C-alpha cells in the first residue's frame, strides 16, 4: 500500500527518492526517459505514454516483474496503489514544474 497525502516529491529528500522509493539502481534510466519525453511532448498524457513505452522497451527495465508500466505526470495528485518497491520511481523535474510517479503494476 502506497499513499502520498501531504508531502510532494519536492519536499522529500533526494536520497530517499533516489534509493528507498525507486527502481533501485535503475532510477537514472527512468529519469532519462522522463527528460526526453518532456522535450518531445507538451501534454502530460503524451509524456506519460512515452515514458511507459520506453520502460517497456528497455532491456534494463522491461523484463522486471509482472504487469504493465504505469506513469502519472502532473503538478498535484494523490494516489493509493499496490506496488513492488523495486519497481517504482517518484520524482520531480523542477525545471518544468512536474512530478512523476512511474511504477510497474501487477
C-alpha positions in Angstrom: 0.0 0.0 0.0 1.4 3.4 -1.0 -0.2 6.8 -0.2 1.1 10.3 -0.6 -1.1 12.8 1.1 0.8 15.9 2.4 4.3 15.6 1.1 5.2 16.2 -2.5 8.2 14.7 -4.2 9.9 18.1 -3.9 9.5 18.0 -0.2 11.0 14.6 0.1 14.8 14.1 0.5 16.5 13.3 -2.8 18.4 10.4 -1.1 15.0 8.9 -0.2 13.6 9.3 -3.7 16.8 8.1 -5.3 17.1 4.9 -3.3 14.4 3.6 -1.0 11.4 4.6 -3.2 12.6 3.9 -6.7 13.7 1.3 -9.1 16.9 0.9 -7.1 19.8 1.2 -9.4 17.6 1.9 -12.4 16.5 5.3 -11.3 18.7 7.1 -13.8 17.2 5.2 -16.7 13.7 6.3 -15.8 14.8 9.9 -15.2 16.4 9.9 -18.7 13.2 8.7 -20.2 11.2 11.5 -18.4 13.6 14.2 -19.5 13.5 13.0 -23.2 9.7 12.7 -23.2 9.3 16.3 -21.8 11.5 17.6 -24.7 9.4 15.7 -27.3 5.9 16.2 -26.0 3.8 19.0 -24.4 0.8 17.2 -23.0 1.1 15.2 -19.7 -0.7 12.2 -21.2 1.7 12.0 -24.1 4.7 12.3 -21.8 3.3 9.6 -19.6 2.6 7.3 -22.6 6.1 7.8 -23.9 7.7 7.0 -20.5 5.7 3.8 -20.2 6.7 2.8 -23.7 10.4 3.4 -23.1 10.3 1.4 -19.8 8.6 -1.5 -21.5 11.1 -1.5 -24.4 14.1 -1.1 -22.1 16.4 -4.1 -21.8 17.2 -3.0 -18.3 13.6 -2.4 -17.1 11.2 -4.2 -19.5 11.6 -7.7 -18.2 11.4 -6.9 -14.4 8.3 -8.1 -12.6 4.9 -8.9 -13.9 2.3 -6.4 -15.0 2.4 -3.2 -17.0 4.4 0.0 -16.6 2.2 2.9 -15.4 3.1 6.6 -15.2 1.4 9.6 -13.6 2.6 13.1 -14.6 1.4 16.4 -13.3 1.7 19.0 -10.6 -0.6 17.7 -7.9 -2.0 14.2 -7.5 -2.9 11.8 -4.7 -2.7 8.1 -5.3 -3.3 4.8 -3.5 -1.7 1.8 -5.1 -0.1 -1.6 -4.6 3.5 -1.8 -5.9 6.8 -3.5 -5.7 9.2 -1.1 -4.1 12.0 -2.2 -6.5 9.8 -1.1 -9.5 8.7 2.4 -8.5 10.2 5.9 -9.0 8.7 9.1 -7.6 10.5 12.4 -8.5 10.2 16.0 -9.7 11.8 17.7 -12.6 11.9 21.2 -11.1 12.9 22.9 -14.4 9.5 22.0 -15.9 7.4 22.0 -12.7 6.1 18.4 -13.0 6.0 15.5 -10.6 6.4 11.9 -11.9 5.3 8.6 -10.5 6.4 5.6 -12.6 5.7 2.1 -11.4 5.0 -1.4 -12.6 1.6 -2.6 -11.6 0.6 -6.2 -11.2 
